[in-house]
Amino acid sequence: MNDTVPNPSRFETGHSVQLLLAVFLITAALYLARPLFEPIAFALFGMALVWPIQKALEARLSKFAALSLTILLTLVIMLVFTMAIVWSIDDVVHWTIANIASIQALYERWTLWLAGYGIFITEGVGQYDASAFVGVLRTIASGANYFSGFSIAVFLLLTFGLTELDDFRTRLDSLAPKIGQDICRTTAEIAGKIRKYMMIRTTASIVTGLAVFAFTFSISLDLATAWGIISFVLNYIPYVGTLVAIVLPVLFASVQFESWQMALFVFFSLYLIQFLIGSYLEPIIAGRTLAISPFVMLVAFFFWAFLWGIPGAFIGLPVTIALLTICEQHASLNWLAKLLSAD
């Protein structure tokens, strides 16, 4: 009789294949069902931020009053944030309309300059007229409408989530006390790390916005306040937001000053501000505070930006923080958390 001895390597290979298949299926589900998962992820993100405020208010007020004030404060913050974005975009659009002739002249000069070096812009790409500008405005309006609807969905999910959170924890403890305690401990740790991350990013965004405003105001660049607000907002979107926050003022500076030397000066100055704060100091501080490798932060940005676009670029690192915290709490996945840690 031949006894068959299990081959450990075969079991390990099968386990690896199953793990890769699970990761692929989850990634595909997140990509295909992004309209469903995006607002849920942002609502959970918002709950992690405002939950301590609600608990602090419950120590002095009734539960209903604390919940109402928390929701009202969240609504006010979202409205102020949205109004700042809308005001800045509106200011930029009005300035563009008022200076459309200068923009047209600059475009023609650039086209002639490129043609002198044998670079000809094709008619389909290079033609610049009123219809193209109207198309840009329509794209901006469409994006603003989507952002408004998305914000309303997130706010509703956040409101109902805060209302049901205590009852959900009670039901979970009654069904499975041990599991309920583990989940509560893990979620509390995730929320704490996310709040630390947002504190670091908000501080960096404020410093960036003030620095950009001070610089653009000092050189008498139009829309200095708008550039400061735009830099503050876009700093929440790593890398891509930084690029846009640099390119836009440079384009407007080239129109206003009609000097490529001044445009280069604005470009290098804004790049220096963004690099020192957003690309150097902030990742180092966040990596040390949250014990996450800067390389992992960069990979997380590209991965979630691929899955969910701009919303993914914003929320990618908080989601990665949550996943790594969950890995830390499980012995079988603890090695992955240590591997991706900055320690």
C-alpha positions in Angstrom: 0.0 0.0 0.0 1.4 3.4 -1.1 0.7 6.2 1.4 0.4 9.6 -0.3 2.3 12.3 1.6 0.9 15.8 1.2 3.2 18.2 -0.5 3.5 21.4 1.5 4.6 23.4 -1.5 1.5 22.4 -3.4 -0.7 23.7 -0.6 1.3 27.0 -0.4 0.9 27.4 -4.2 -2.8 26.8 -4.0 -3.2 29.3 -1.2 -1.2 31.9 -3.1 -3.4 31.4 -6.2 -6.6 31.7 -4.2 -5.2 34.9 -2.5 -4.3 36.5 -5.9 -7.7 35.5 -7.3 -9.5 37.1 -4.4 -7.4 40.3 -4.7 -8.2 40.4 -8.5 -12.0 39.9 -7.9 -12.1 42.5 -5.2 -10.2 45.0 -7.3 -12.5 44.4 -10.3 -15.6 44.8 -8.0 -14.2 48.1 -6.7 -13.6 49.4 -10.2 -16.9 48.3 -11.8 -19.1 49.3 -8.8 -17.3 52.6 -8.0 -20.5 54.7 -8.1 -21.7 52.5 -5.1 -18.4 52.2 -3.2 -17.1 55.8 -3.5 -19.8 57.5 -1.5 -19.8 54.8 1.1 -16.0 55.1 1.5 -16.2 58.9 1.9 -19.1 58.5 4.4 -17.0 56.1 6.5 -14.1 58.5 6.2 -16.2 61.4 7.4 -17.6 59.4 10.3 -14.0 58.6 11.4 -13.3 62.4 11.5 -16.5 63.7 13.2 -17.1 60.8 15.7 -14.9 62.3 18.5 -16.8 65.6 18.2 -20.1 63.8 18.7 -18.8 61.8 21.7 -17.4 65.0 23.2 -20.8 66.8 22.8 -22.6 63.8 24.4 -20.7 64.4 27.6 -22.4 67.8 28.0 -25.6 67.5 25.9 -28.3 64.9 25.2 -27.6 62.3 22.6 -30.0 63.9 20.1 -28.6 67.4 20.6 -25.0 66.1 20.2 -25.9 64.2 17.0 -27.8 67.3 15.6 -24.9 69.6 16.3 -22.4 67.2 14.8 -24.4 66.9 11.6 -24.9 70.6 11.5 -21.2 71.3 12.0 -20.4 68.8 9.2 -22.9 70.4 6.9 -21.4 73.9 7.6 -17.9 72.6 6.9 -18.9 71.0 3.6 -20.8 74.1 2.5 -17.9 76.4 3.3 -15.5 74.1 1.5 -17.8 73.8 -1.5 -18.4 77.6 -1.6 -14.7 78.3 -1.5 -14.1 76.0 -4.5 -17.1 77.5 -6.4 -16.0 81.1 -5.7 -12.4 80.4 -6.8 -13.5 78.7 -10.0 -16.0 81.5 -10.7 -13.3 84.1 -10.2 -10.9 82.4 -12.6 -13.7 82.0 -15.2 -14.6 85.6 -15.0 -11.0 86.7 -15.3 -10.6 84.4 -18.3 -13.6 85.9 -20.1 -12.4 89.4 -19.4 -9.0 88.7 -20.9 -10.0 86.4 -23.7 -8.3 88.7 -26.3 -5.0 88.5 -24.5 -5.2 84.8 -24.2 -6.0 84.6 -28.0 -3.0 86.8 -28.8 -0.7 84.7 -26.5 -1.9 81.5 -28.2 -1.1 82.9 -31.6 2.4 84.0 -30.6 3.1 80.5 -29.1 1.9 78.9 -32.4 4.1 81.1 -34.5 7.1 80.6 -32.2 6.6 76.8 -32.5 6.2 77.0 -36.2 9.6 78.8 -36.4 11.2 75.6 -35.0 9.3 73.3 -37.4 6.6 72.3 -34.8 3.2 72.8 -36.4 0.0 72.3 -34.3 -2.6 70.5 -36.3 -5.9 72.3 -36.9 -8.0 69.8 -34.9 -5.8 70.2 -31.8 -4.6 73.7 -32.2 -7.6 75.7 -33.3 -8.7 78.0 -30.5 -12.1 79.6 -30.7 -15.1 80.5 -28.7 -16.7 77.1 -29.1 -13.7 75.4 -27.5 -13.9 77.8 -24.6 -17.6 77.1 -24.2 -16.8 73.4 -24.2 -14.3 73.9 -21.3 -17.0 75.8 -19.3 -19.5 73.0 -19.9 -17.0 70.4 -18.7 -16.4 72.5 -15.5 -20.2 72.9 -15.0 -20.7 69.1 -15.5 -18.0 68.4 -12.9 -19.5 70.9 -10.5 -22.9 69.2 -10.8 -21.4 65.7 -10.2 -19.5 67.0 -7.2 -22.7 68.5 -5.8 -24.7 65.3 -6.2 -21.8 63.3 -4.8 -21.6 65.5 -1.7 -25.3 65.2 -1.1 -25.1 61.4 -1.2 -22.1 61.4 1.1 -23.8 63.7 3.6 -26.9 61.5 3.7 -24.9 58.4 4.2 -22.9 60.1 6.9 -26.0 61.4 8.7 -27.7 57.9 8.8 -24.4 56.3 9.7 -23.9 58.5 12.7 -27.5 57.9 13.8 -27.1 54.1 13.6 -23.6 53.8 14.9 -24.3 53.3 18.6 -27.2 50.9 17.9 -25.0 48.9 15.6 -22.3 48.5 18.2 -24.9 47.4 20.7 -26.3 44.8 18.4 -22.9 43.6 17.5 -21.9 43.2 21.1 -25.1 41.2 21.9 -24.5 38.8 19.0 -20.8 38.2 19.4 -19.1 40.1 22.3 -15.6 39.0 21.5 -15.9 39.8 17.8 -17.6 43.1 18.6 -14.8 44.2 20.9 -12.2 43.3 18.3 -14.0 45.2 15.6 -14.6 48.3 17.9 -10.9 48.3 18.9 -9.7 48.0 15.2 -12.1 50.7 14.0 -11.1 53.1 16.8 -7.5 52.6 15.9 -8.2 53.2 12.2 -10.2 56.3 13.0 -7.4 57.7 15.1 -4.8 57.2 12.4 -7.0 58.7 9.8 -7.5 61.8 12.0 -3.8 62.1 12.4 -3.3 61.9 8.7 -5.9 64.5 8.0 -4.5 66.8 10.6 -1.1 66.6 8.9 -2.5 67.1 5.4 -4.8 70.0 6.5 -1.9 71.7 8.2 0.2 71.3 5.1 -2.6 72.5 2.9 -3.1 75.6 5.0 0.6 76.4 4.9 0.7 75.8 1.1 -2.3 78.0 0.5 -0.9 80.8 2.6 2.5 80.6 1.0 1.0 80.6 -2.6 -1.2 83.6 -1.7 1.7 85.5 -0.2 3.9 84.8 -3.2 1.3 85.7 -5.9 0.2 88.8 -4.0 3.8 89.9 -3.6 4.4 89.8 -7.4 1.0 91.5 -8.0 -0.4 88.4 -9.9 -4.1 88.7 -10.4 -6.4 86.3 -8.4 -3.9 85.9 -5.6 -6.7 84.9 -3.2 -8.1 82.4 -5.6 -4.7 80.8 -6.2 -4.2 80.5 -2.5 -7.6 78.8 -2.0 -7.1 76.5 -5.1 -3.7 75.5 -3.8 -5.2 74.8 -0.4 -7.9 72.6 -1.9 -5.8 70.8 -4.4 -3.2 69.9 -1.9 -5.6 67.3 -0.6 -5.1 65.5 -3.9 -1.5 64.3 -3.9 0.7 64.9 -6.9 -2.1 65.6 -9.5 -3.5 68.5 -7.4 0.0 69.9 -6.9 0.6 69.8 -10.7 -2.6 71.7 -11.5 -2.0 74.2 -8.7 1.3 75.1 -10.4 0.3 75.1 -14.0 -2.8 77.3 -13.7 -1.1 80.3 -12.1 1.8 80.0 -14.6 -0.6 80.1 -17.6 -2.4 83.2 -16.1 1.0 84.8 -15.3 2.1 84.4 -18.9 -1.1 86.2 -20.0 -0.9 89.0 -17.5 2.8 89.8 -17.6 3.3 88.8 -21.3 6.8 87.6 -20.4 8.2 84.1 -20.6 10.8 85.0 -18.0 8.1 86.0 -15.5 6.2 82.8 -16.3 9.4 80.7 -15.6 9.9 82.6 -12.3 6.4 81.9 -11.2 6.7 78.3 -12.2 9.9 77.6 -10.3 8.7 79.6 -7.2 5.5 77.7 -7.0 7.2 74.4 -7.7 9.6 75.1 -4.8 6.7 75.9 -2.4 4.8 72.7 -3.4 7.9 70.5 -3.4 9.2 71.6 0.1 5.8 71.4 1.7 3.7 68.8 -0.2 6.4 66.5 -1.7 9.1 66.5 1.0 8.1 67.6 4.5 4.5 66.3 4.5 5.3 62.7 3.3 8.2 62.5 5.8 6.0 63.7 8.7 3.1 61.5 7.7 5.3 58.4 7.1 6.9 58.8 10.6 3.7 59.6 12.4 1.7 56.8 10.8 4.6 54.4 10.3 4.0 54.0 6.6 6.7 53.9 3.9 6.6 56.9 1.6 7.0 54.4 -1.3 3.8 52.7 -0.1 2.1 56.1 0.0 3.0 56.7 -3.6 1.9 53.3 -4.8 -1.4 53.7 -2.9 -2.0 57.0 -4.7 -1.5 55.5 -8.1 -3.5 52.4 -7.4 -6.6 54.2 -6.0 -6.4 56.9 -8.6 -6.5 54.2 -11.2 -9.6 52.6 -9.6 -11.6 55.7 -8.7 -10.0 58.7 -10.4 -9.7 61.9 -8.5 -11.9 60.7 -5.6 -9.5 57.7 -5.3 -6.5 60.0 -5.3 -8.0 61.8 -2.4 -9.1 58.9 -0.3 -6.5 56.3 -1.4 -4.1 56.8 1.5 -6.8 56.7 4.3 -8.1 53.5 2.8 -4.6 52.1 2.7 -4.1 53.1 6.4 -7.3 51.2 7.3 -6.2 48.1 5.4 -2.7 48.1 7.0 -4.3 48.5 10.5 -6.5 45.5 9.8 -3.5 43.5 8.8 -1.8 44.5 12.1 -4.7 43.0 14.0 -4.5 39.6 12.3 -1.5 37.3 13.0 -1.6 35.8 9.5 -1.3 39.2 7.9 0.9 41.0 10.4 3.9 40.3 8.3 2.5 42.4 5.5 1.9 45.4 7.8 5.5 45.1 9.0 6.8 44.8 5.5 5.0 48.0 4.4 5.8 49.9 7.6 8.3 52.8 7.8 9.9 51.3 11.0 
